[in-house]
Amino acid sequence: MKQQVLVDMDGVLADVYTQFIDWEYRESGIQLAIESLYGKTENEAFPSCDKHVRSTGFFRTAPVIPGSIEGLKYLNEKYKVLIVSSATEYPQSLIEKQEWLNEYFPFITWEQMIFCGRKDSIKGDIMIDDHPKNLSVFDGERYIFTQPHNMFITDYMRVNSWKDIIDTL
């Protein structure tokens, strides 16, 4: 039987940092350098974070993380993949995230998409996520996908790219 792999969406498939930087620049004219965001939560790093994640189009127009399409295809052939995204806090994100996944990852079926509030009730063998709060409550193998907010976290196996994921799994 194939192992079940839980893959986070924002920060692992969707490049929300580029999206936040672009939306902050568009709104304030301030160009944030990615290095200045290391170790800061999204709310600390982006003054308009909450406003942006509640805005129509934020999730729907996020760029794809390089290598994620090929990497997720690889995982989907080798494992039982579930995309698990904390989405119910921002109800408008539900349809945007589903449409985004359908566009960029058409090989992922609707049965493989789990939009939830908390991830601790979703079971699997392996989790790939960028947030330690999700990994800390998971019982299986845990991989932290590098993003500025988690740069100083050393508690989990780190993957810096989708190439790392393919080479590891």
N, C-alpha and C positions, 0 to 999 in steps of 0.2 A: 504494500500500500504506500502511495506517495505521501511524503511529509507535507504538512500544511504550512505555508509561508504567509505571514501577514505583512503586507507592504503598506506603509503610510503613503498618503497622497501629497500633502503640502510639505515641501522641503525635501521630498524624496523623488517624486515624479514631477510635481509642479514647482517651478522656480519662483516661490513667493518672495524671496529676498530681492530678486531683480524687479519683481512687480512692486514691492514696497518702495524700493529706491526710486523707480520711475514715477510712481504716484506721488511720492513726497516731493520730488523735483518739480513735477508738473504743478503741484499746488503751492509750494513755497519758494521755488527757484533755488533751493539749496541742494547741491549735488553731494550726497553722502558717499564717502569712501568705504568700501566693504571692510577694510581693516579697522576702521573706527567703531565697528559694530561688534567686534569680538567680545564674547562674554556677557553681552547685554541681551536681555529678553527682547522680544519684538516690541513690546510696549515701551521699554526703555529706549530702544534704538530709533523707533519711529514715532514722532509726536502725534501723528494722525492715524496710528495703527487701528484703533477701534473703529474710527469713522470709515476707514478704507475697507476693512473686512465686512462691514455692514453695507457697503455700496454695491449697487448693481454693476455687474461686469468685472469686479475684482477677481473672482475665482475663474470666471469663464475665459478671461483673456490672459491668464498667467502663462508665461513661457514654459516650455517643456525643458526639464533638466537634461543636458546632453547625455546621450547614451542610454537614457531610460527606456526608450521604445524597444531597442534591440535587447537590452538587459531584461526587461520584463517579459519579452517573448521567450527568451532563454529560460527564465524561471518558470513561466507558464507551461513550457513543454516538459520540464523536469519535475515540477512540484505541483501541488494543489495550491493555487494562489488565490488569496483574498485581498482586495484593496480595502483597507480599513481607515476611514477618515472621520475625525471628530467634526461633525458638520451641523448637528442639530442646534447648537448655540446661535448659529447664523442661518435661520431658515431659508433665506434667499439663496444660500450657497448650495442647497441640496440639488436643485435642478441644474445649476451652473456646473457643479462638480460632475454630475452624471453626463451632461452634454460634453464637457471637456474630455472626460474619459472615453466617451463614445467616439469623439473626433480623433483623438491621438492614439488611443489604444483599442481599436475596434475588435481585437481578438479577445478582449476581456468582456465576458457576458454580464448581463444585469445580475445574475445569481452570484457573481464574484464581487459585487460592490456592497460594502457594508458602511452605511452612514450612521453614526451613533453620537452619543454624548461623551461616554467614557469607554475606553478600550479594555478595561480590566475584565470584562465578562466574555471577551472574544478569545477563544482558545486556538492554539496552534503549536507548532513545533519550533518555528523560527519567526522572529519579528525584526523588521527593518524599519527604523523610525528615527527622526531627528530630535525627539523630545525625551529626555531622561524620565520625565513623569510617567510616560507610557511604558517605557522599558522596565522601570523599577517594579511594576506590578505584574510583569509577564514572567511565566515560569520556564519557558523554553530558552533556546539560544537567542541571544540579544545582540543586534548590530546597530550601532549608532551611525547614522549617515551624517557626515560633516556638514554643519551649517555654522554661521558666525556665533549664534547663541550658545552652541555646545563645544566650542573650541577647547575649553579647559577641562572638559569632562573626561575622566580616565577610567570610569567604572565598567565600560562595555567595549567589546571588540569594535574598533573603528573602521568604517569604510568611507573612503574619500570620494569615490566615484562609482559609477555603474560598472566600470571595468574591474574595480576591486571586488564588487559583489559577484560578478561572473567568475573571477579567478578564485574566490573564496568558496562559493557555493556551486 
